[in-house]
Amino acid sequence: MDGRNRDNIKPGIEVTIVLKQDQRSGKLTYGLVKDILTKSKFHPHGIKVRLEDGQVGRVKEIKEA
């Protein structure tokens, strides 16, 4: 599922994000959403979230349950 729409993202769901330092390489990080940091409904590069372990990045993919 697409990570650019805020409505698709809820705390506790499994996502893959790209961290700021990994944007050039495109390396993905997996985790559970703790907080949603982007206020707008849509962001072209992905909604920014904080994971349970404290890492912050933009959602690239939402894992289907």
Secondary structure, DSSP 8 states (H G I E B T S, - for coil): -BSSBGGG--TT-EEEEEEGGGTTTT-EEEEEEEEE---SSB-TT--EEEETTS-EEEEEEE---
